Amino acid sequence: DGEGKTVETRFACTVSVGESRSVAQGLVKGSGRVVTEACRAEGVEISNTYVVNSSGQILWSRQWIGPAHGYAVIAPIRL
């Protein structure tokens, strides 16, 4: 909450699998399916996006990290 106190928020989410997307950064080169997680809670709506390969590894993601910072993109440079 900005004052060092933990605040719990429970989201209701749906997950959908979309098209294929290629990813290339560092030593990571490949493709995977776009998985989108749409969530709602107490007037807040967020959408996290992942690119997941056929082995289940996350090649790229854009995830909500909180109201102060918004979204972060996470892209490993090697698996």
N, C-alpha and C positions, 0 to 999 in steps of 0.2 A: 504493500500500500504506500510505499515511499517513506514510511516511518519505521520500517523493520518488522512490521507485523504481517503474518501470513493471512492472506484472504483467499478462501476457497470459492471457486466458481465452477459450477457443474454445467457442462455444455451438452446439448443434444446434437449429434452429428450424423450426417449421411456420407457415405463413401461411394464414389463412382470411378469407373475405369474408362479411360478415353483412348485417343489415338496414340500411335507410336511417335517417339521423339528421339532424335539423335543428340548425344552429349559428347563433347570433346573439351577436356581441360586437364592440364598436367598429363599424367600417365593414363587417365581415364578416357577411354574412347569406346563408345558403344551406343546402344539404343535400348529403350525400354518403353513401357506403357506409362502414360500420364495418369496418375491416381490423384483425385481431388477429394478433399475432406471439407465439407461445408458444415459449419457449426454455428449454433445460436444459443444465447443465454442472456437473460436480463437486459434486453435491448442491445446486446452486442452481437454482431455477425462477423465471423472470420472465415477465411478460406485458405487452407494449406494445400500446396501442390507438391507432388513427388514424381520423379521419374524412376521407375523400378524395373530392373532388368529381369530376365527369365530365371535367374538364380535367387531373386528376392533382394538383391543388393540395391540400395538407394544411390543412384548416380547423381542426383541433383534434387534440391528441395527449396521451397520458399515457405517459411513457417512463421506464424504469429508468435512474437515473444513478449508482447505486452503493450499496454497503452502508451507508455513513455517512449518506446522505441519502434513500435509497429512490427514490420516484417523483417526477417533476416533470410538471406540466401545462403544455403550451405551446399558447397560443391567440393567433394573430396578431390585431391590431386593424385591419389593412388588408392587402390583397394587392397 
